Every structure is written in C-alpha cells, then in structure tokens.
C-alpha cells in the first residue's frame, strides 16, 4: 500500500532537481520548541528538565519564582541578645570566653582589630574572598596578583579565632551563633583596584568581588555550622552604604567623589546575598551603624533583621525625627526584628541600670504604638557598635547588660494603651 504523495514535498523535490540538487534530502520539519531552545542557547535542554550550566563570570543566584511560597527560616528565640562583632585587646581566647560566658543564646565570633593587618573588618573579610587576594599599601587594602603575607595573615588569624570560639562555646553549645563580615558595598568602597581606584568605581569589579565574597561566606558558614552544631546568622556590616548611595566617597586624587550607586542596584546585590545564604539555612542581618541608615532599602531585600544604633538623636528623646521613627515603625510593621544598639561602647561615668536602658526601648515602642511585650520578638539588644575601643571589663559588662535587656523585654511592665500591631 502506498501513501498519498505530499504536493508541497513533490514541488520542493522538483525544484531541487532543476537546481542540480536532486540528491539532497529536503530539510526535516522544524519543531518550534526545539527552535526556541536553540535560539536561547539551550539546544541540549530537555523540556521540563533543569537547564545545563552556563559558562561565564558574575554572580549567579537561584531566585524564587513569583508564585513560589518563600521558605521560612527558623527564628531565634524571643528575648535573645548578641553583640555587634569587635572586641578589645589581642587575646582571642579571652574575648571568646567573655562572649560565650556573657551574651547567652547567640554568641558571636569575636573580631580583634587591635591585632592589626588582617584582623580589622576589611582585612578579615578580604581573607574570605575566593580567587581574589589583597595586600596592604600606604592608602589601605589593594588587589594583588596572588596571595601574599597580608592575605595569609588574615586567613591564619580567622582560623585561630574559630579554634578559640569553638573551645569557648564547647561547654554551653548554643543553638545559634553569629558571624560578621563587611557587606559587598562597604568592601567595594574600601579596597582599591590595581590602578589605585576604589573597586566601587568599576561595576564589573564590584560584581566579581560580590560573587567571590558570597562564595567565601558559604564556605565560612558551613565550617562554623559544622564546628558548633548551631544555626549560623550572617551579619553583613555596611557602614559605608549611606555614602555609597549619596556619592560622597572621595576619589583617589581627593579632588572628586565616586559616582553614586543607584538604590535599585544596591538592593539587588544585597538581595542576592540574602537569598543565597537563606538557601543554605543562614538568616542574614544587615547592620549599618551610620547616622542615617537606609532603612527602607535594608528592609526591602528580605533580611532576617536590621542592625542600627538605637541611641541616635534622630530616634530617641526630644530630638527624634518623624521620618526616622516612621522608618523603624515600617520595619516592625513588616515583622522584621531590629538588632537595636542600646548599650554604650565605652564605660560611662556611672554604671547604667538595666531599667534605664530598657526605658529607651520601651519609650520607642510606646511612641510607635507597639505593645512593649512585642519587643522580645522585634528587638535584639546589642551594644551601639563594636567594642574594640573599650577594655575587657566594660566589654564583659556591656554584653551582660545586653543579655539582661533581652530578659527585660520578655517581662515588660507598664504597657500603655496601644494598638497591638
């Protein structure tokens, strides 16, 4: 039995014969889906299966589809406290013992910048970078061809700090620990390229640094989690972010300023960190102790918490500004906790009472219309900033006060007639 001939195919065969191409087979019918995949560079992709890996640089982060339900990370216990990160002196074992003994349920890996190169925030963070190395020059940290003495020192110091921290936490085995690193924008603003300009001036270099830092943080978090058996919170310190957004950082010559970064671009990079670290089970805290932290930007990228100085004149007492208060209220309205700096970083003339320190937080809750008992879940008390500039005695006292503040938030008194938002 023969099939009926296809007129279109016969006409094509006749045309090929007239052109002297009678032995050439007509092209096979084109599958529209295969053609679309080929045009997108996914010719080997099987529909419904994951796409093959693509080659190229830059940061690649898997993001959720809009219709996907976001995964809820575990929340730390209510009434918890912690520190910002830095500690005084050069004895890491003493610092780790103070942190583990005083802070309670969320000890933090201490930083000791008094040890010099590689122990400060930027040098320590640069030691986490993957396939990027830095060295010290008269103007600060600069990218170098290969890891040298400065880079190795940062790596070695961090390794020793992890050993001391693990040893100090061994008796208590906390359920949560916190690590700190400079955020991508502060790092890009603080390290120079080979040419002597801030990395921030080269958008491609910014992306490379961000991708390298993210990869390094993944490894760092995995090691801390394996050592401690605890959930790891990652705090990204962004003290330079306001200046980055305003475009007020000076250029290398000092005669100009570095072009400002668009807020959307800044938020996109931070969101990539938040999403990627959440993907390995680590909540991210975005900390900015500057006078005017960009609260809306920080709270809009999905961070688990925002860290600020809660004693700034713009948010406390008679000098409080409505815009600054509203920004805090919006963060709390969204259910995002604030790591609220309430304890001074240096010893005051008179030892403060916990009730006086708590009053500042209670007044803030009253003013914004939040019931005081909600502070236990919405505020994590910390020092106002790092404790590197004080002495070990006050560091111990300050962290103990933070722990007591957390307990005070669990059992507040004098709730005013406010809406329980």
Secondary structure, 3 states (H helix, E strand, C coil): CCCCCCHHHHHHHHHHHHCCCCCCCCCCCCCHHHHHHHHCCCCCCCCCCCCCCCCCCCCCCCCCCCCCCCCCCCCCCCCCECCCCECCCCCHHHHHHHHHHHCCCEEECCECHHHCCCCCHHHHHHCCCCCCEEEEECCEEEEECCCCHHHHHHHHHHHHHHHHHHHHHCCCCCCEEEEEEECHHHHHHHEECCCCCEHHHCHHHHHHHHHHHHHHHHHHHHHHHHHHCCEEEEEEECCCHHHHHHCCCECCCCCCECCCCCHHHHHHHHHHHHHHHHCCCCCEEEECCCCCCCHHHHHCCCCCEEEEECCCCCCCHHHCCHHHHHHHHHHHHCCCEEEEEEECCCCCCCCCCHHHHHHHHHHHHHHHCCCHHHHHHHEEEEECCCCCCCCHHHHHHHHHHHHHHHHHHHCCCCCCCCCCC
